[in-house]
Structure formats: C-alpha cells, structure tokens
Amino acid sequence: MNGGKTDWAKLIFFLIFFICIVIGGALMRSMEEVMKPVVLSVFMSFIFFAPVKALNRKFKIPWSLGITIVFVVFFAFFFGLGNIIVASFKSILDKAPEYEERFQSVSLSLSTLFMQNQDSKVFELLGIERQQTLAQYLLHSFDIMKMLKSFAVEFTGTLLNFSKTLFFVVLFSFFLLTEMQYTLKKTSKVISRKHRFRILKIIRKTTTDVTQYISIKFVMSLISGAYVTLVCAIFKMDFAIIWGFLSFILNFIPKFGSLIAWAITTIFSVVLFYPSPLPIIFTSALIIVENIVIGNLIEPKIEGKNLDLSPFVILVSLSIWGWIWGFMGLLLAVPLTVSMKIICENISFLKPIAIFLGGMAPDHEKTEEEELPSETSHQEI
C-alpha cells in the first residue's frame, strides 16, 4: 500500500517538475534581456574559477587580485580577436560577389561532368531539368550566398550585442567568483548538522563537475579552433581565423557542431581551390581527423561517460534553447543541459531524469554509504 502511494507521489512530483520546467522556459524567453547576461556570467565564472583558484593556492595571490588578472588577460584576448573577426566578416561580405561567381563556375564545371551521361536517372530523382545547370539548381535550392550573408550579419550582430552587455557579464562574474570561495562556509552555517554533509556533498560535487565540463569543453574547443586556423593558414585559405573561430564556437555542440564546421570549411575550400584537388583533400582530411581525435577519443576520455548526453537529447535541447534565445541559445544549449544532468545526478530523487538525459545507462549504482562523505572530508571548493 505504501509502495503504491510512493509511486503516485513520484509521478505527481515529476509532473509538477515538468510543469515548472515549461514555465521556467517561458519566463527565460520573455526575460531574455535579463537572463542572458546572468547565465553567461555563471558559465564564465565556472571557466575562470580554476585559474583563479590556482593563482590563489600556488602563487598566494589574493582572490580578488587573481580574478582581476584572469579577466584582464581574457578580455584583452577577446577584444583583439573580436576586432579581427568583425573585420573578417566585413571582408567576406565585400567579396561575396566574387565568391558567388567562383561558386557558379565550380558548379558549372561539375554539372558538365555530371551531364556527360545523358541517360542518367539521377536528374529525374532529384527533379532537375535537363536544361538547368547544376549551378542554377544549387543556387535556386539552397541560395548559399544569401545564407552566408545572413549568417555573417546575424553573427556580427550577436557579437556586437554581446559586447554591449559585456559590462554586466563582467560585473556579475566578478562578484560571483568572489562569492564562490565562501559557498561551502555559508552553506554550513545555514543548514542543520543532520543534513549538512549531504547538502555540502551535493553542492561540492555539482560545482566540481560543472566546472570540469565547462573548462574541458572550453580548452578543447580552443585547441580545435587553433588547429583549424593553422591548417587553413598553411594552405593559404582566405579568412583562416574565421574558420578556426567557427570551429571553436561550434565545438560546444557535441557530435554535430564539429561536423557542421568541417562541412562549411570544406565547401569554402572547394570554392577557393577548385580545380586543384590536393589542397581540398588535405584541408578536409586534416580537419576531420582532428574532429575524430578530439571529439571521439580525447574529450570522452577526459570528461568521462557520466557527462555524456543522448544524441536525441542534444537535438531536443538545441531546438528548445534555439527557440528561447536564438543563436546564443544554440551555443549554450548543451552546456546548460549537461549542467542540469549533473545536478540531477547529485540529487537522489532526480537521478531518473539524469539517466534518461545520458547517452547510456550507468554500469552500476553506488550504495548510500558510498555516496555520503565522511565528516573529515569536508573541504572548500
């Protein structure tokens, strides 16, 4: 009898929890201008927490001074890179007619080769008229140059809008980082001794895992972006830093982002280098090898399977957060979902949600005694 009541209680709880998530999503969409700086500052704080902590413990630099040093270094790099990226996008827009002409030339050459077999059924399957060139078909169906211009304008606008809210992001991040060194001390003072160690364990584990994931993802994305920039520069592709930055940004979307960045870079290399095959092959091959090594070997090994997400969950989170916050939502979708999964993993009655969000079922469950830390294990974050 009690088991039945418990099941109904759990069902009601998850129903209420789902309703709260829907209401929360609607509020985050309606309060977009307020919530974006707050969420960005939280993630930025998690990224900067590790270097600030290292400066404080290894070099005995005061906490506030360490925060200031890290912020100055990061934003000096950000503003320098931002100016280069905006200038590069403007150059792309200025040269758009030239690239469009090259794209038509490449498509025409390919269509000439493609139409050598006049009896091919491929045209009928694709619905392409015999008199219509492949270039005209592709331009009509995909309108690639319009998409490129739209992306450049939207991305530049996003970057400029982010620069406008940067003051609030920095301000929030600074004070949040200042508070993070006292989190456990404050928590231990307001929670009764009976529940103290369990709550402290949840806070410590959640903060550690979220910080680990965001920091690792940031570093791996930075390495990926630097590698793609170097490869493109070696083969003298135009706007090498743009393709590197695109790889850096899209690498925050696991499983799909790096492939999208590779496809865009490869298409541009075809437009730029055709009919020379070697630069196209080498550029594409070197980038896809890097994607495989980092995305499928290095990152999973460092992060661990507990931070993995189901591909279906990734697609759903991209759809939902893209609808809520647009392009910025696409960038933050997976980190936000991973953070939610980590929080659910560390709260016993939310673990079923974490299991469904994960890429695979856990191999084993820890016992209650394994989960509880000893009183002597209490440390600061």
C-alpha positions in Angstrom: 0.0 0.0 0.0 2.8 2.4 0.9 4.6 1.4 -2.3 1.6 2.5 -4.3 1.4 5.8 -2.5 5.1 6.3 -3.1 4.8 5.7 -6.8 1.9 8.1 -7.1 3.9 10.7 -5.1 6.8 10.3 -7.5 4.5 10.6 -10.5 2.9 13.8 -9.2 6.4 15.2 -8.3 7.7 14.6 -11.8 4.6 16.1 -13.4 5.0 19.2 -11.2 8.7 19.3 -12.1 7.9 19.2 -15.8 5.3 22.0 -15.5 7.9 24.1 -13.6 10.4 23.5 -16.4 7.9 24.6 -19.1 7.0 27.7 -17.1 10.7 28.4 -16.5 11.5 28.2 -20.2 8.7 30.6 -21.0 10.0 33.0 -18.4 13.5 32.7 -19.7 12.2 33.6 -23.2 10.2 36.5 -22.0 13.1 37.8 -19.8 15.7 37.2 -22.4 17.5 40.5 -22.0 17.9 40.0 -18.2 18.7 36.3 -18.2 21.3 36.1 -20.9 23.9 38.2 -19.0 23.2 36.2 -15.8 23.6 32.8 -17.5 26.7 33.9 -19.4 28.2 35.3 -16.2 27.6 31.9 -14.4 29.3 29.9 -17.1 32.2 32.4 -17.3 32.6 32.1 -13.6 32.9 28.3 -13.9 35.5 28.7 -16.6 37.6 31.2 -14.6 37.2 29.5 -11.3 40.0 27.0 -11.9 42.8 29.5 -12.9 41.8 32.0 -10.1 42.0 29.1 -7.6 45.4 28.1 -9.0 46.7 31.6 -8.7 45.4 31.8 -5.1 46.8 28.5 -3.9 50.1 28.1 -5.9 51.2 31.7 -6.0 49.5 33.1 -2.9 47.8 35.9 -5.0 44.8 37.4 -3.2 41.5 36.1 -4.5 40.2 39.4 -5.9 43.5 40.3 -7.5 43.6 36.8 -9.1 40.1 37.4 -10.6 41.3 40.8 -11.9 44.3 39.3 -13.6 42.4 36.5 -15.3 39.7 38.9 -16.5 42.3 41.4 -17.9 44.1 38.6 -19.8 41.0 37.0 -21.2 39.3 40.2 -22.3 42.4 41.6 -23.9 42.5 38.5 -26.0 38.7 38.7 -26.6 38.7 42.3 -27.8 41.7 41.6 -30.1 40.1 38.5 -31.6 36.7 40.2 -31.8 38.0 43.1 -33.9 39.7 40.7 -36.2 36.6 38.5 -36.6 34.3 41.5 -37.3 36.8 42.9 -39.9 36.9 39.4 -41.5 33.2 39.1 -41.8 33.0 42.6 -43.4 35.6 41.4 -45.9 33.5 38.3 -46.6 30.5 40.5 -47.3 32.6 42.8 -49.6 33.9 39.8 -51.5 30.6 37.9 -51.6 30.0 38.6 -55.4 33.5 37.2 -56.2 32.9 34.0 -54.2 29.4 33.7 -55.7 31.0 33.9 -59.2 33.5 31.2 -58.3 30.8 29.0 -56.8 28.8 29.3 -60.1 32.0 28.4 -62.0 32.7 25.4 -59.9 29.1 24.2 -60.1 29.1 24.7 -63.8 32.2 22.6 -64.2 30.8 19.8 -62.0 27.5 19.9 -63.9 29.3 19.5 -67.2 31.0 16.4 -65.9 27.7 15.2 -64.3 25.7 15.6 -67.5 28.1 13.6 -69.7 25.8 10.6 -69.1 22.6 11.9 -70.7 20.6 8.8 -69.7 21.3 9.1 -66.0 18.2 8.7 -63.8 19.8 10.9 -61.1 18.3 14.0 -62.7 14.8 12.6 -62.5 15.2 11.5 -58.9 16.4 15.0 -57.9 13.8 16.8 -60.0 16.4 18.7 -62.1 15.5 19.7 -65.5 17.9 18.7 -68.3 18.4 22.3 -69.5 19.1 23.5 -66.0 22.7 23.6 -64.9 23.8 22.2 -61.6 24.9 25.7 -60.6 21.4 27.1 -61.2 19.8 24.2 -59.3 22.1 24.6 -56.2 21.7 28.3 -56.2 18.0 28.1 -56.5 17.5 25.3 -53.9 20.0 26.5 -51.3 20.8 30.1 -52.1 24.2 29.6 -50.4 25.4 33.2 -50.8 22.2 34.5 -49.2 22.7 32.1 -46.3 26.3 33.1 -45.9 25.4 36.8 -45.9 22.6 36.2 -43.4 24.9 34.2 -41.1 27.6 36.9 -41.3 25.2 39.7 -40.4 23.5 37.7 -37.6 26.7 36.6 -36.1 28.2 40.1 -36.3 25.1 41.4 -34.7 25.3 38.8 -31.9 28.9 39.7 -31.3 28.1 43.4 -31.1 25.1 42.8 -28.8 27.3 40.6 -26.5 29.9 43.5 -26.4 27.1 45.8 -25.3 26.2 43.5 -22.4 29.8 42.7 -21.6 29.9 45.2 -18.7 27.1 43.4 -16.9 28.5 40.0 -17.6 31.9 41.0 -16.2 30.3 42.7 -13.2 28.1 39.6 -12.4 31.1 37.2 -13.0 33.4 39.2 -10.7 31.1 39.2 -7.8 30.0 35.6 -8.3 33.7 34.5 -8.4 34.2 36.5 -5.2 31.3 34.6 -3.5 32.3 31.2 -4.7 35.2 30.9 -2.3 32.8 31.2 0.6 30.0 29.0 -0.7 30.6 26.0 1.5 31.3 28.1 4.6 28.0 29.9 4.1 26.1 26.7 3.5 27.5 25.0 6.6 26.2 27.9 8.7 22.6 27.9 7.5 22.0 24.1 7.3 21.4 21.9 10.3 24.1 19.4 11.2 21.7 16.5 10.4 21.6 17.3 6.7 24.8 19.3 6.4 27.2 16.8 4.9 24.7 15.5 2.3 23.9 19.0 1.1 27.6 20.0 1.1 28.4 16.9 -0.9 25.8 17.8 -3.5 27.0 21.4 -3.8 30.6 20.4 -3.9 30.1 17.6 -6.5 27.8 19.6 -8.7 30.1 22.6 -8.7 33.2 20.5 -9.4 31.5 18.5 -12.3 30.0 21.6 -13.9 33.3 23.5 -13.7 35.2 20.4 -15.0 32.9 20.0 -18.0 32.8 23.7 -19.0 36.6 24.1 -18.5 37.4 21.0 -20.5 35.0 22.0 -23.3 36.4 25.5 -23.4 40.0 24.2 -23.6 39.3 21.5 -26.2 37.3 24.0 -28.3 40.2 26.4 -28.1 42.7 23.8 -29.2 40.3 22.8 -32.1 39.9 26.4 -33.2 43.7 27.0 -33.1 44.4 23.8 -35.1 41.8 24.6 -37.8 43.2 28.1 -38.1 46.7 26.7 -38.5 45.7 24.2 -41.2 43.8 26.8 -43.2 46.7 29.3 -42.9 49.2 26.6 -44.1 47.1 26.0 -47.2 46.5 29.8 -47.6 42.7 29.7 -47.3 41.1 33.1 -47.1 39.9 34.1 -43.6 41.7 31.3 -41.8 40.9 32.8 -38.4 37.1 32.8 -39.3 37.2 29.0 -39.9 39.1 28.5 -36.7 36.7 30.6 -34.7 33.8 28.8 -36.3 35.3 25.5 -35.2 35.8 26.9 -31.7 32.2 28.0 -31.3 30.5 25.0 -32.9 32.6 22.6 -30.9 30.5 23.4 -27.9 27.8 21.4 -29.7 29.0 17.8 -29.3 28.6 15.2 -32.1 27.1 17.7 -34.6 28.9 21.1 -34.2 32.4 20.0 -35.3 30.9 18.2 -38.4 29.0 21.3 -39.4 32.2 23.4 -39.0 34.1 20.9 -41.1 31.4 20.8 -43.8 31.3 24.6 -44.1 35.1 24.9 -44.2 35.3 22.1 -46.8 32.7 23.7 -49.1 34.7 27.0 -48.9 37.9 25.2 -49.8 36.2 23.7 -52.8 35.1 27.1 -54.0 38.5 28.6 -53.4 40.8 25.8 -54.6 38.9 24.1 -57.4 40.1 22.5 -59.8 43.2 21.8 -57.7 42.3 18.7 -55.7 45.2 18.3 -53.3 44.5 21.5 -51.1 40.9 20.5 -50.8 41.6 16.8 -49.9 44.4 17.7 -47.4 42.4 20.5 -45.7 39.3 18.4 -45.4 41.2 15.3 -44.2 43.3 17.1 -41.6 40.3 18.8 -40.1 38.1 15.7 -40.0 40.9 13.7 -38.4 41.2 16.4 -35.7 37.4 16.2 -35.1 37.6 12.4 -34.7 40.6 12.6 -32.3 39.3 15.3 -30.1 35.6 14.6 -30.3 35.7 10.8 -30.0 39.0 10.0 -28.2 40.3 12.8 -26.1 37.2 14.6 -24.8 35.3 11.4 -23.8 38.3 10.1 -22.0 38.9 13.3 -20.0 35.2 14.1 -19.3 34.1 10.5 -18.6 30.9 8.8 -19.6 29.0 10.4 -16.8 28.9 13.7 -18.7 27.7 12.1 -22.0 24.3 13.1 -23.4 21.9 11.2 -25.6 22.1 12.4 -29.2 18.3 12.8 -29.1 18.5 14.9 -26.0 21.1 17.1 -27.8 18.8 17.7 -30.7 15.9 18.5 -28.4 17.9 20.9 -26.3 19.2 22.6 -29.4 15.7 23.1 -30.7 14.3 24.3 -27.4 17.2 26.7 -26.5 17.4 27.9 -30.1 13.7 28.9 -29.9 14.2 30.5 -26.5 17.4 32.5 -27.1 18.2 32.2 -30.8 21.9 31.8 -31.9 23.1 32.3 -28.3 20.7 29.6 -27.2 22.3 27.2 -29.7 25.7 27.8 -28.1 24.5 27.5 -24.5 22.1 24.6 -25.1 24.4 21.7 -24.4 26.3 23.2 -21.5 23.0 24.1 -19.9 21.7 20.6 -20.4 24.8 18.9 -19.1 24.7 21.2 -16.1 21.1 20.1 -15.4 22.1 16.5 -15.8 24.9 16.9 -13.3 22.6 18.5 -10.8 20.1 15.7 -11.3 22.8 13.1 -10.8 23.7 14.5 -7.4 20.1 14.7 -6.1 18.8 11.2 -5.3 15.1 11.7 -6.3 16.2 13.4 -9.6 18.5 10.6 -10.8 15.9 9.0 -13.1 16.0 12.3 -15.1 19.8 12.2 -15.3 19.7 8.6 -16.6 17.3 9.5 -19.4 19.4 12.5 -20.3 22.5 10.4 -20.5 23.9 8.6 -23.6 23.8 5.2 -21.9 22.6 3.5 -18.8 25.1 3.6 -15.8 27.0 0.4 -15.2 26.3 0.3 -11.5 24.7 2.4 -8.8 26.6 3.5 -5.7 25.3 2.5 -2.4 24.0 5.0 0.1 27.2 4.6 2.2 29.4 5.2 -0.8 27.6 8.4 -1.6 27.9 10.0 1.8 31.2 11.7 2.5 32.8 11.4 5.9 32.9 14.4 8.3 36.6 14.7 7.9 36.4 15.0 4.1 34.8 18.5 4.3 36.9 20.9 2.2 36.4 24.2 0.5 35.5 24.1 -3.2 
